[in-house]
Amino acid sequence: MVTKNSYTENSKILVATDCIVFGFDEGILKLLVFKRRIAPFKGEWSLIGSFVKEEESVTEAARRVMYQFTGLENIFLEELKVYSDVDRDPGARCISIAQYALIRINDYDKGQVEDHGAKWFALDQLPDLVLDHKCMISDALERLRETAIRKPIGFELLPEKFTIPQLQILYESIYQRKLDDRNFRKKLLSFDLLIKLNEKDRTTSKKGAFLYRFDNKKYKKLEKSGFSFVL
């Protein structure tokens, strides 16, 4: 008869989940971190994470951890990678299953996040992080870049009405490099995905830039079938 105690002769290994949550805020790509609450490295900056409980799945654990340490709910987290190096955690033999997400920060209460002890940092201003979390961030950024080539993920991070320069800033944040203005515009418009509005954003210049919104039907089609947005 098989019971939950059938494997007692084997060594136990802890399973954790770490959440790499990127946020786009006023043209800046940021990362959500908090100060670790347990030893080792208590009080040092860390990705949002904790151990998976016996009665929950990794996905359930990630949702619980996000709410517990940030107050954020209903964030779609996607599994990134398993980190299992034997010496990755000096506290114990621990495997971490990382999850990642990219959200629009203004959709959430910044004060609530900070009240829970978490904090947003621009990617180029990140503090030193514990364990292998720097590697997790690098892997998550690479996954974002791969996804952005195949799916129009960027539109979900912008207001309903946006300018092409604003969209370009978003992609430059994801790719961490300057993109050619003309080539970006030409490539973007070739998908016939945008609807040009008879309105302008004049916050950055008197001349202003035309506002656009995306064609929802075409967007959903591209989101499902994929596209090639090589920059």
Biotite code that builds the C-alpha atoms (Angstrom):
import biotite.structure as struc

atoms = struc.array([
    struc.Atom([0.000, 0.000, 0.000], chain_id="A", res_id=1, res_name="MET", atom_name="CA", element="C"),
    struc.Atom([1.345, 3.402, -1.010], chain_id="A", res_id=2, res_name="VAL", atom_name="CA", element="C"),
    struc.Atom([1.172, 6.206, 1.558], chain_id="A", res_id=3, res_name="THR", atom_name="CA", element="C"),
    struc.Atom([2.540, 9.729, 1.754], chain_id="A", res_id=4, res_name="LYS", atom_name="CA", element="C"),
    struc.Atom([5.286, 8.422, 4.039], chain_id="A", res_id=5, res_name="ASN", atom_name="CA", element="C"),
    struc.Atom([6.544, 5.824, 1.573], chain_id="A", res_id=6, res_name="SER", atom_name="CA", element="C"),
    struc.Atom([9.728, 7.778, 0.819], chain_id="A", res_id=7, res_name="TYR", atom_name="CA", element="C"),
    struc.Atom([10.895, 8.435, 4.382], chain_id="A", res_id=8, res_name="THR", atom_name="CA", element="C"),
    struc.Atom([14.247, 6.752, 3.717], chain_id="A", res_id=9, res_name="GLU", atom_name="CA", element="C"),
    struc.Atom([15.146, 9.498, 1.226], chain_id="A", res_id=10, res_name="ASN", atom_name="CA", element="C"),
    struc.Atom([16.605, 12.876, 2.063], chain_id="A", res_id=11, res_name="SER", atom_name="CA", element="C"),
    struc.Atom([14.191, 15.775, 1.971], chain_id="A", res_id=12, res_name="LYS", atom_name="CA", element="C"),
    struc.Atom([14.746, 18.696, -0.389], chain_id="A", res_id=13, res_name="ILE", atom_name="CA", element="C"),
    struc.Atom([12.997, 22.038, 0.027], chain_id="A", res_id=14, res_name="LEU", atom_name="CA", element="C"),
    struc.Atom([11.078, 23.560, -2.884], chain_id="A", res_id=15, res_name="VAL", atom_name="CA", element="C"),
    struc.Atom([10.716, 27.320, -3.184], chain_id="A", res_id=16, res_name="ALA", atom_name="CA", element="C"),
    struc.Atom([9.232, 29.716, -5.691], chain_id="A", res_id=17, res_name="THR", atom_name="CA", element="C"),
    struc.Atom([10.734, 33.094, -6.616], chain_id="A", res_id=18, res_name="ASP", atom_name="CA", element="C"),
    struc.Atom([8.743, 35.705, -8.518], chain_id="A", res_id=19, res_name="CYS", atom_name="CA", element="C"),
    struc.Atom([10.406, 38.038, -11.009], chain_id="A", res_id=20, res_name="ILE", atom_name="CA", element="C"),
    struc.Atom([7.834, 40.804, -11.416], chain_id="A", res_id=21, res_name="VAL", atom_name="CA", element="C"),
    struc.Atom([8.690, 43.522, -13.923], chain_id="A", res_id=22, res_name="PHE", atom_name="CA", element="C"),
    struc.Atom([6.626, 46.694, -13.998], chain_id="A", res_id=23, res_name="GLY", atom_name="CA", element="C"),
    struc.Atom([6.441, 49.425, -16.618], chain_id="A", res_id=24, res_name="PHE", atom_name="CA", element="C"),
    struc.Atom([6.052, 52.877, -15.119], chain_id="A", res_id=25, res_name="ASP", atom_name="CA", element="C"),
    struc.Atom([6.306, 56.211, -16.980], chain_id="A", res_id=26, res_name="GLU", atom_name="CA", element="C"),
    struc.Atom([8.786, 54.924, -19.532], chain_id="A", res_id=27, res_name="GLY", atom_name="CA", element="C"),
    struc.Atom([10.905, 52.946, -17.074], chain_id="A", res_id=28, res_name="ILE", atom_name="CA", element="C"),
    struc.Atom([11.117, 49.174, -16.658], chain_id="A", res_id=29, res_name="LEU", atom_name="CA", element="C"),
    struc.Atom([11.246, 48.305, -12.956], chain_id="A", res_id=30, res_name="LYS", atom_name="CA", element="C"),
    struc.Atom([11.569, 45.219, -10.780], chain_id="A", res_id=31, res_name="LEU", atom_name="CA", element="C"),
    struc.Atom([9.721, 44.416, -7.565], chain_id="A", res_id=32, res_name="LEU", atom_name="CA", element="C"),
    struc.Atom([11.891, 43.224, -4.662], chain_id="A", res_id=33, res_name="VAL", atom_name="CA", element="C"),
    struc.Atom([11.739, 43.064, -0.867], chain_id="A", res_id=34, res_name="PHE", atom_name="CA", element="C"),
    struc.Atom([14.030, 42.595, 2.111], chain_id="A", res_id=35, res_name="LYS", atom_name="CA", element="C"),
    struc.Atom([14.402, 38.934, 2.998], chain_id="A", res_id=36, res_name="ARG", atom_name="CA", element="C"),
    struc.Atom([12.726, 38.002, 6.281], chain_id="A", res_id=37, res_name="ARG", atom_name="CA", element="C"),
    struc.Atom([14.568, 34.795, 7.160], chain_id="A", res_id=38, res_name="ILE", atom_name="CA", element="C"),
    struc.Atom([18.177, 33.706, 7.605], chain_id="A", res_id=39, res_name="ALA", atom_name="CA", element="C"),
    struc.Atom([20.515, 33.346, 5.876], chain_id="A", res_id=40, res_name="PRO", atom_name="CA", element="C"),
    struc.Atom([20.761, 36.863, 4.392], chain_id="A", res_id=41, res_name="PHE", atom_name="CA", element="C"),
    struc.Atom([17.929, 38.199, 6.548], chain_id="A", res_id=42, res_name="LYS", atom_name="CA", element="C"),
    struc.Atom([17.347, 41.885, 5.812], chain_id="A", res_id=43, res_name="GLY", atom_name="CA", element="C"),
    struc.Atom([19.044, 41.810, 2.405], chain_id="A", res_id=44, res_name="GLU", atom_name="CA", element="C"),
    struc.Atom([17.272, 42.535, -0.877], chain_id="A", res_id=45, res_name="TRP", atom_name="CA", element="C"),
    struc.Atom([15.650, 39.571, -2.576], chain_id="A", res_id=46, res_name="SER", atom_name="CA", element="C"),
    struc.Atom([13.140, 38.610, -5.219], chain_id="A", res_id=47, res_name="LEU", atom_name="CA", element="C"),
    struc.Atom([9.649, 38.009, -3.861], chain_id="A", res_id=48, res_name="ILE", atom_name="CA", element="C"),
    struc.Atom([9.688, 34.367, -2.818], chain_id="A", res_id=49, res_name="GLY", atom_name="CA", element="C"),
    struc.Atom([9.226, 31.677, -0.183], chain_id="A", res_id=50, res_name="SER", atom_name="CA", element="C"),
    struc.Atom([8.824, 27.934, 0.250], chain_id="A", res_id=51, res_name="PHE", atom_name="CA", element="C"),
    struc.Atom([6.059, 25.854, -1.304], chain_id="A", res_id=52, res_name="VAL", atom_name="CA", element="C"),
    struc.Atom([3.796, 24.335, 1.323], chain_id="A", res_id=53, res_name="LYS", atom_name="CA", element="C"),
    struc.Atom([2.967, 20.626, 1.272], chain_id="A", res_id=54, res_name="GLU", atom_name="CA", element="C"),
    struc.Atom([-0.703, 21.208, 0.422], chain_id="A", res_id=55, res_name="GLU", atom_name="CA", element="C"),
    struc.Atom([-0.235, 23.674, -2.450], chain_id="A", res_id=56, res_name="GLU", atom_name="CA", element="C"),
    struc.Atom([1.021, 23.674, -6.029], chain_id="A", res_id=57, res_name="SER", atom_name="CA", element="C"),
    struc.Atom([3.873, 25.943, -7.121], chain_id="A", res_id=58, res_name="VAL", atom_name="CA", element="C"),
    struc.Atom([1.370, 28.235, -8.832], chain_id="A", res_id=59, res_name="THR", atom_name="CA", element="C"),
    struc.Atom([-0.724, 28.472, -5.673], chain_id="A", res_id=60, res_name="GLU", atom_name="CA", element="C"),
    struc.Atom([2.402, 29.160, -3.649], chain_id="A", res_id=61, res_name="ALA", atom_name="CA", element="C"),
    struc.Atom([3.456, 31.962, -5.999], chain_id="A", res_id=62, res_name="ALA", atom_name="CA", element="C"),
    struc.Atom([0.047, 33.624, -5.700], chain_id="A", res_id=63, res_name="ARG", atom_name="CA", element="C"),
    struc.Atom([0.112, 33.320, -1.916], chain_id="A", res_id=64, res_name="ARG", atom_name="CA", element="C"),
    struc.Atom([3.635, 34.688, -1.686], chain_id="A", res_id=65, res_name="VAL", atom_name="CA", element="C"),
    struc.Atom([2.820, 37.633, -3.942], chain_id="A", res_id=66, res_name="MET", atom_name="CA", element="C"),
    struc.Atom([-0.184, 38.580, -1.842], chain_id="A", res_id=67, res_name="TYR", atom_name="CA", element="C"),
    struc.Atom([1.596, 38.000, 1.458], chain_id="A", res_id=68, res_name="GLN", atom_name="CA", element="C"),
    struc.Atom([4.639, 40.139, 0.663], chain_id="A", res_id=69, res_name="PHE", atom_name="CA", element="C"),
    struc.Atom([3.244, 42.729, -1.779], chain_id="A", res_id=70, res_name="THR", atom_name="CA", element="C"),
    struc.Atom([-0.547, 42.800, -1.421], chain_id="A", res_id=71, res_name="GLY", atom_name="CA", element="C"),
    struc.Atom([-0.858, 42.182, -5.177], chain_id="A", res_id=72, res_name="LEU", atom_name="CA", element="C"),
    struc.Atom([-3.549, 39.803, -6.405], chain_id="A", res_id=73, res_name="GLU", atom_name="CA", element="C"),
    struc.Atom([-4.637, 38.337, -9.745], chain_id="A", res_id=74, res_name="ASN", atom_name="CA", element="C"),
    struc.Atom([-1.241, 38.712, -11.384], chain_id="A", res_id=75, res_name="ILE", atom_name="CA", element="C"),
    struc.Atom([-0.669, 36.231, -14.190], chain_id="A", res_id=76, res_name="PHE", atom_name="CA", element="C"),
    struc.Atom([2.652, 34.549, -13.469], chain_id="A", res_id=77, res_name="LEU", atom_name="CA", element="C"),
    struc.Atom([4.301, 32.292, -16.014], chain_id="A", res_id=78, res_name="GLU", atom_name="CA", element="C"),
    struc.Atom([6.793, 29.597, -15.088], chain_id="A", res_id=79, res_name="GLU", atom_name="CA", element="C"),
    struc.Atom([10.308, 30.549, -16.115], chain_id="A", res_id=80, res_name="LEU", atom_name="CA", element="C"),
    struc.Atom([12.830, 27.919, -15.124], chain_id="A", res_id=81, res_name="LYS", atom_name="CA", element="C"),
    struc.Atom([13.929, 25.499, -12.401], chain_id="A", res_id=82, res_name="VAL", atom_name="CA", element="C"),
    struc.Atom([17.058, 26.456, -10.446], chain_id="A", res_id=83, res_name="TYR", atom_name="CA", element="C"),
    struc.Atom([18.595, 23.393, -8.828], chain_id="A", res_id=84, res_name="SER", atom_name="CA", element="C"),
    struc.Atom([22.336, 23.918, -8.347], chain_id="A", res_id=85, res_name="ASP", atom_name="CA", element="C"),
    struc.Atom([23.347, 21.987, -5.253], chain_id="A", res_id=86, res_name="VAL", atom_name="CA", element="C"),
    struc.Atom([25.037, 24.951, -3.586], chain_id="A", res_id=87, res_name="ASP", atom_name="CA", element="C"),
    struc.Atom([22.618, 27.691, -4.662], chain_id="A", res_id=88, res_name="ARG", atom_name="CA", element="C"),
    struc.Atom([21.275, 28.207, -1.113], chain_id="A", res_id=89, res_name="ASP", atom_name="CA", element="C"),
    struc.Atom([23.594, 27.931, 1.918], chain_id="A", res_id=90, res_name="PRO", atom_name="CA", element="C"),
    struc.Atom([20.578, 27.536, 4.217], chain_id="A", res_id=91, res_name="GLY", atom_name="CA", element="C"),
    struc.Atom([19.541, 24.108, 2.906], chain_id="A", res_id=92, res_name="ALA", atom_name="CA", element="C"),
    struc.Atom([19.320, 21.957, -0.208], chain_id="A", res_id=93, res_name="ARG", atom_name="CA", element="C"),
    struc.Atom([16.625, 23.908, -2.019], chain_id="A", res_id=94, res_name="CYS", atom_name="CA", element="C"),
    struc.Atom([15.232, 23.900, -5.544], chain_id="A", res_id=95, res_name="ILE", atom_name="CA", element="C"),
    struc.Atom([13.516, 27.071, -6.717], chain_id="A", res_id=96, res_name="SER", atom_name="CA", element="C"),
    struc.Atom([10.899, 27.209, -9.455], chain_id="A", res_id=97, res_name="ILE", atom_name="CA", element="C"),
    struc.Atom([10.903, 30.776, -10.742], chain_id="A", res_id=98, res_name="ALA", atom_name="CA", element="C"),
    struc.Atom([7.840, 32.589, -12.061], chain_id="A", res_id=99, res_name="GLN", atom_name="CA", element="C"),
    struc.Atom([7.817, 35.867, -13.970], chain_id="A", res_id=100, res_name="TYR", atom_name="CA", element="C"),
    struc.Atom([5.362, 38.569, -14.969], chain_id="A", res_id=101, res_name="ALA", atom_name="CA", element="C"),
    struc.Atom([5.259, 41.966, -16.647], chain_id="A", res_id=102, res_name="LEU", atom_name="CA", element="C"),
    struc.Atom([2.599, 44.369, -15.373], chain_id="A", res_id=103, res_name="ILE", atom_name="CA", element="C"),
    struc.Atom([1.512, 47.989, -15.682], chain_id="A", res_id=104, res_name="ARG", atom_name="CA", element="C"),
    struc.Atom([2.431, 49.479, -12.294], chain_id="A", res_id=105, res_name="ILE", atom_name="CA", element="C"),
    struc.Atom([-0.259, 52.163, -12.415], chain_id="A", res_id=106, res_name="ASN", atom_name="CA", element="C"),
    struc.Atom([-2.933, 49.451, -12.407], chain_id="A", res_id=107, res_name="ASP", atom_name="CA", element="C"),
    struc.Atom([-2.003, 48.687, -8.809], chain_id="A", res_id=108, res_name="TYR", atom_name="CA", element="C"),
    struc.Atom([-1.727, 50.620, -5.553], chain_id="A", res_id=109, res_name="ASP", atom_name="CA", element="C"),
    struc.Atom([1.934, 51.565, -5.099], chain_id="A", res_id=110, res_name="LYS", atom_name="CA", element="C"),
    struc.Atom([1.339, 52.513, -1.490], chain_id="A", res_id=111, res_name="GLY", atom_name="CA", element="C"),
    struc.Atom([-0.128, 49.115, -0.737], chain_id="A", res_id=112, res_name="GLN", atom_name="CA", element="C"),
    struc.Atom([2.945, 47.406, -2.171], chain_id="A", res_id=113, res_name="VAL", atom_name="CA", element="C"),
    struc.Atom([5.276, 49.519, -0.055], chain_id="A", res_id=114, res_name="GLU", atom_name="CA", element="C"),
    struc.Atom([3.127, 48.981, 3.055], chain_id="A", res_id=115, res_name="ASP", atom_name="CA", element="C"),
    struc.Atom([3.832, 45.268, 2.668], chain_id="A", res_id=116, res_name="HIS", atom_name="CA", element="C"),
    struc.Atom([7.583, 45.947, 2.532], chain_id="A", res_id=117, res_name="GLY", atom_name="CA", element="C"),
    struc.Atom([8.170, 45.505, -1.190], chain_id="A", res_id=118, res_name="ALA", atom_name="CA", element="C"),
    struc.Atom([9.709, 48.171, -3.403], chain_id="A", res_id=119, res_name="LYS", atom_name="CA", element="C"),
    struc.Atom([10.035, 48.963, -7.105], chain_id="A", res_id=120, res_name="TRP", atom_name="CA", element="C"),
    struc.Atom([13.533, 49.640, -8.469], chain_id="A", res_id=121, res_name="PHE", atom_name="CA", element="C"),
    struc.Atom([14.531, 50.701, -11.977], chain_id="A", res_id=122, res_name="ALA", atom_name="CA", element="C"),
    struc.Atom([16.573, 47.908, -13.567], chain_id="A", res_id=123, res_name="LEU", atom_name="CA", element="C"),
    struc.Atom([19.705, 50.055, -13.724], chain_id="A", res_id=124, res_name="ASP", atom_name="CA", element="C"),
    struc.Atom([19.353, 50.960, -10.033], chain_id="A", res_id=125, res_name="GLN", atom_name="CA", element="C"),
    struc.Atom([18.817, 47.516, -8.523], chain_id="A", res_id=126, res_name="LEU", atom_name="CA", element="C"),
    struc.Atom([20.493, 46.820, -5.175], chain_id="A", res_id=127, res_name="PRO", atom_name="CA", element="C"),
    struc.Atom([22.604, 43.697, -4.730], chain_id="A", res_id=128, res_name="ASP", atom_name="CA", element="C"),
    struc.Atom([20.342, 40.646, -4.507], chain_id="A", res_id=129, res_name="LEU", atom_name="CA", element="C"),
    struc.Atom([20.864, 37.380, -2.629], chain_id="A", res_id=130, res_name="VAL", atom_name="CA", element="C"),
    struc.Atom([21.545, 33.880, -3.928], chain_id="A", res_id=131, res_name="LEU", atom_name="CA", element="C"),
    struc.Atom([21.154, 33.371, -7.699], chain_id="A", res_id=132, res_name="ASP", atom_name="CA", element="C"),
    struc.Atom([18.449, 36.012, -8.103], chain_id="A", res_id=133, res_name="HIS", atom_name="CA", element="C"),
    struc.Atom([20.547, 38.113, -10.482], chain_id="A", res_id=134, res_name="LYS", atom_name="CA", element="C"),
    struc.Atom([20.711, 35.102, -12.801], chain_id="A", res_id=135, res_name="CYS", atom_name="CA", element="C"),
    struc.Atom([16.929, 34.640, -12.534], chain_id="A", res_id=136, res_name="MET", atom_name="CA", element="C"),
    struc.Atom([16.376, 38.269, -13.559], chain_id="A", res_id=137, res_name="ILE", atom_name="CA", element="C"),
    struc.Atom([18.699, 37.876, -16.544], chain_id="A", res_id=138, res_name="SER", atom_name="CA", element="C"),
    struc.Atom([16.854, 34.729, -17.654], chain_id="A", res_id=139, res_name="ASP", atom_name="CA", element="C"),
    struc.Atom([13.464, 36.434, -17.228], chain_id="A", res_id=140, res_name="ALA", atom_name="CA", element="C"),
    struc.Atom([14.562, 39.413, -19.319], chain_id="A", res_id=141, res_name="LEU", atom_name="CA", element="C"),
    struc.Atom([15.734, 37.060, -22.045], chain_id="A", res_id=142, res_name="GLU", atom_name="CA", element="C"),
    struc.Atom([12.362, 35.281, -21.990], chain_id="A", res_id=143, res_name="ARG", atom_name="CA", element="C"),
    struc.Atom([10.559, 38.641, -22.254], chain_id="A", res_id=144, res_name="LEU", atom_name="CA", element="C"),
    struc.Atom([12.640, 39.576, -25.278], chain_id="A", res_id=145, res_name="ARG", atom_name="CA", element="C"),
    struc.Atom([11.913, 36.272, -26.971], chain_id="A", res_id=146, res_name="GLU", atom_name="CA", element="C"),
    struc.Atom([8.194, 36.650, -26.263], chain_id="A", res_id=147, res_name="THR", atom_name="CA", element="C"),
    struc.Atom([8.114, 40.252, -27.506], chain_id="A", res_id=148, res_name="ALA", atom_name="CA", element="C"),
    struc.Atom([9.394, 39.068, -30.888], chain_id="A", res_id=149, res_name="ILE", atom_name="CA", element="C"),
    struc.Atom([6.574, 36.525, -31.272], chain_id="A", res_id=150, res_name="ARG", atom_name="CA", element="C"),
    struc.Atom([3.646, 38.287, -29.559], chain_id="A", res_id=151, res_name="LYS", atom_name="CA", element="C"),
    struc.Atom([2.542, 41.926, -29.254], chain_id="A", res_id=152, res_name="PRO", atom_name="CA", element="C"),
    struc.Atom([2.872, 41.917, -25.453], chain_id="A", res_id=153, res_name="ILE", atom_name="CA", element="C"),
    struc.Atom([3.882, 45.554, -25.237], chain_id="A", res_id=154, res_name="GLY", atom_name="CA", element="C"),
    struc.Atom([0.458, 46.989, -25.987], chain_id="A", res_id=155, res_name="PHE", atom_name="CA", element="C"),
    struc.Atom([-0.962, 45.649, -22.738], chain_id="A", res_id=156, res_name="GLU", atom_name="CA", element="C"),
    struc.Atom([1.416, 47.850, -20.749], chain_id="A", res_id=157, res_name="LEU", atom_name="CA", element="C"),
    struc.Atom([0.369, 51.140, -22.316], chain_id="A", res_id=158, res_name="LEU", atom_name="CA", element="C"),
    struc.Atom([-2.695, 53.350, -21.827], chain_id="A", res_id=159, res_name="PRO", atom_name="CA", element="C"),
    struc.Atom([-5.640, 52.817, -24.184], chain_id="A", res_id=160, res_name="GLU", atom_name="CA", element="C"),
    struc.Atom([-4.362, 55.751, -26.247], chain_id="A", res_id=161, res_name="LYS", atom_name="CA", element="C"),
    struc.Atom([-0.626, 56.002, -26.813], chain_id="A", res_id=162, res_name="PHE", atom_name="CA", element="C"),
    struc.Atom([1.979, 57.428, -29.166], chain_id="A", res_id=163, res_name="THR", atom_name="CA", element="C"),
    struc.Atom([4.434, 55.440, -31.227], chain_id="A", res_id=164, res_name="ILE", atom_name="CA", element="C"),
    struc.Atom([7.366, 56.994, -29.304], chain_id="A", res_id=165, res_name="PRO", atom_name="CA", element="C"),
    struc.Atom([5.791, 55.755, -26.070], chain_id="A", res_id=166, res_name="GLN", atom_name="CA", element="C"),
    struc.Atom([5.549, 52.241, -27.484], chain_id="A", res_id=167, res_name="LEU", atom_name="CA", element="C"),
    struc.Atom([9.155, 52.470, -28.670], chain_id="A", res_id=168, res_name="GLN", atom_name="CA", element="C"),
    struc.Atom([10.308, 53.463, -25.176], chain_id="A", res_id=169, res_name="ILE", atom_name="CA", element="C"),
    struc.Atom([8.621, 50.341, -23.833], chain_id="A", res_id=170, res_name="LEU", atom_name="CA", element="C"),
    struc.Atom([10.442, 48.068, -26.273], chain_id="A", res_id=171, res_name="TYR", atom_name="CA", element="C"),
    struc.Atom([13.728, 49.864, -25.597], chain_id="A", res_id=172, res_name="GLU", atom_name="CA", element="C"),
    struc.Atom([13.169, 49.167, -21.891], chain_id="A", res_id=173, res_name="SER", atom_name="CA", element="C"),
    struc.Atom([12.619, 45.471, -22.567], chain_id="A", res_id=174, res_name="ILE", atom_name="CA", element="C"),
    struc.Atom([15.624, 45.165, -24.880], chain_id="A", res_id=175, res_name="TYR", atom_name="CA", element="C"),
    struc.Atom([17.777, 47.579, -22.850], chain_id="A", res_id=176, res_name="GLN", atom_name="CA", element="C"),
    struc.Atom([19.062, 49.364, -25.939], chain_id="A", res_id=177, res_name="ARG", atom_name="CA", element="C"),
    struc.Atom([18.202, 52.270, -28.230], chain_id="A", res_id=178, res_name="LYS", atom_name="CA", element="C"),
    struc.Atom([16.156, 51.381, -31.317], chain_id="A", res_id=179, res_name="LEU", atom_name="CA", element="C"),
    struc.Atom([16.216, 53.222, -34.621], chain_id="A", res_id=180, res_name="ASP", atom_name="CA", element="C"),
    struc.Atom([13.162, 55.500, -34.709], chain_id="A", res_id=181, res_name="ASP", atom_name="CA", element="C"),
    struc.Atom([12.447, 55.141, -38.441], chain_id="A", res_id=182, res_name="ARG", atom_name="CA", element="C"),
    struc.Atom([12.885, 51.377, -38.580], chain_id="A", res_id=183, res_name="ASN", atom_name="CA", element="C"),
    struc.Atom([10.739, 50.856, -35.484], chain_id="A", res_id=184, res_name="PHE", atom_name="CA", element="C"),
    struc.Atom([7.886, 52.955, -36.870], chain_id="A", res_id=185, res_name="ARG", atom_name="CA", element="C"),
    struc.Atom([8.070, 51.297, -40.291], chain_id="A", res_id=186, res_name="LYS", atom_name="CA", element="C"),
    struc.Atom([8.086, 47.788, -38.822], chain_id="A", res_id=187, res_name="LYS", atom_name="CA", element="C"),
    struc.Atom([5.265, 48.563, -36.412], chain_id="A", res_id=188, res_name="LEU", atom_name="CA", element="C"),
    struc.Atom([2.968, 50.128, -39.001], chain_id="A", res_id=189, res_name="LEU", atom_name="CA", element="C"),
    struc.Atom([3.555, 47.225, -41.399], chain_id="A", res_id=190, res_name="SER", atom_name="CA", element="C"),
    struc.Atom([1.370, 45.024, -39.179], chain_id="A", res_id=191, res_name="PHE", atom_name="CA", element="C"),
    struc.Atom([-1.618, 47.319, -39.746], chain_id="A", res_id=192, res_name="ASP", atom_name="CA", element="C"),
    struc.Atom([-2.377, 46.879, -36.083], chain_id="A", res_id=193, res_name="LEU", atom_name="CA", element="C"),
    struc.Atom([-2.824, 50.501, -35.015], chain_id="A", res_id=194, res_name="LEU", atom_name="CA", element="C"),
    struc.Atom([-5.719, 52.889, -35.455], chain_id="A", res_id=195, res_name="ILE", atom_name="CA", element="C"),
    struc.Atom([-4.573, 56.490, -35.797], chain_id="A", res_id=196, res_name="LYS", atom_name="CA", element="C"),
    struc.Atom([-6.689, 58.951, -33.847], chain_id="A", res_id=197, res_name="LEU", atom_name="CA", element="C"),
    struc.Atom([-7.414, 62.584, -34.588], chain_id="A", res_id=198, res_name="ASN", atom_name="CA", element="C"),
    struc.Atom([-5.786, 63.522, -31.289], chain_id="A", res_id=199, res_name="GLU", atom_name="CA", element="C"),
    struc.Atom([-2.295, 64.464, -30.213], chain_id="A", res_id=200, res_name="LYS", atom_name="CA", element="C"),
    struc.Atom([-0.239, 64.136, -27.074], chain_id="A", res_id=201, res_name="ASP", atom_name="CA", element="C"),
    struc.Atom([1.382, 67.542, -26.498], chain_id="A", res_id=202, res_name="ARG", atom_name="CA", element="C"),
    struc.Atom([3.024, 66.800, -23.161], chain_id="A", res_id=203, res_name="THR", atom_name="CA", element="C"),
    struc.Atom([6.516, 66.583, -24.656], chain_id="A", res_id=204, res_name="THR", atom_name="CA", element="C"),
    struc.Atom([6.326, 69.219, -27.417], chain_id="A", res_id=205, res_name="SER", atom_name="CA", element="C"),
    struc.Atom([4.089, 71.941, -28.849], chain_id="A", res_id=206, res_name="LYS", atom_name="CA", element="C"),
    struc.Atom([3.824, 70.065, -32.140], chain_id="A", res_id=207, res_name="LYS", atom_name="CA", element="C"),
    struc.Atom([2.758, 66.917, -30.329], chain_id="A", res_id=208, res_name="GLY", atom_name="CA", element="C"),
    struc.Atom([2.586, 63.303, -31.469], chain_id="A", res_id=209, res_name="ALA", atom_name="CA", element="C"),
    struc.Atom([-0.491, 61.575, -32.830], chain_id="A", res_id=210, res_name="PHE", atom_name="CA", element="C"),
    struc.Atom([-2.231, 59.167, -30.518], chain_id="A", res_id=211, res_name="LEU", atom_name="CA", element="C"),
    struc.Atom([-3.059, 55.617, -31.548], chain_id="A", res_id=212, res_name="TYR", atom_name="CA", element="C"),
    struc.Atom([-4.994, 52.704, -30.185], chain_id="A", res_id=213, res_name="ARG", atom_name="CA", element="C"),
    struc.Atom([-4.673, 49.135, -31.291], chain_id="A", res_id=214, res_name="PHE", atom_name="CA", element="C"),
    struc.Atom([-7.241, 47.276, -33.369], chain_id="A", res_id=215, res_name="ASP", atom_name="CA", element="C"),
    struc.Atom([-8.511, 44.746, -30.851], chain_id="A", res_id=216, res_name="ASN", atom_name="CA", element="C"),
    struc.Atom([-9.554, 42.108, -33.407], chain_id="A", res_id=217, res_name="LYS", atom_name="CA", element="C"),
    struc.Atom([-6.218, 42.201, -35.199], chain_id="A", res_id=218, res_name="LYS", atom_name="CA", element="C"),
    struc.Atom([-4.380, 42.279, -31.887], chain_id="A", res_id=219, res_name="TYR", atom_name="CA", element="C"),
    struc.Atom([-6.147, 39.137, -30.659], chain_id="A", res_id=220, res_name="LYS", atom_name="CA", element="C"),
    struc.Atom([-5.392, 37.414, -33.942], chain_id="A", res_id=221, res_name="LYS", atom_name="CA", element="C"),
    struc.Atom([-1.700, 38.250, -33.721], chain_id="A", res_id=222, res_name="LEU", atom_name="CA", element="C"),
    struc.Atom([-1.635, 37.331, -30.064], chain_id="A", res_id=223, res_name="GLU", atom_name="CA", element="C"),
    struc.Atom([-2.983, 33.889, -30.950], chain_id="A", res_id=224, res_name="LYS", atom_name="CA", element="C"),
    struc.Atom([-1.083, 33.193, -34.152], chain_id="A", res_id=225, res_name="SER", atom_name="CA", element="C"),
    struc.Atom([2.102, 35.066, -33.312], chain_id="A", res_id=226, res_name="GLY", atom_name="CA", element="C"),
    struc.Atom([4.147, 37.407, -35.445], chain_id="A", res_id=227, res_name="PHE", atom_name="CA", element="C"),
    struc.Atom([7.788, 38.286, -36.095], chain_id="A", res_id=228, res_name="SER", atom_name="CA", element="C"),
    struc.Atom([8.725, 41.639, -34.632], chain_id="A", res_id=229, res_name="PHE", atom_name="CA", element="C"),
    struc.Atom([12.492, 41.425, -35.094], chain_id="A", res_id=230, res_name="VAL", atom_name="CA", element="C"),
    struc.Atom([14.086, 44.712, -34.036], chain_id="A", res_id=231, res_name="LEU", atom_name="CA", element="C"),
])
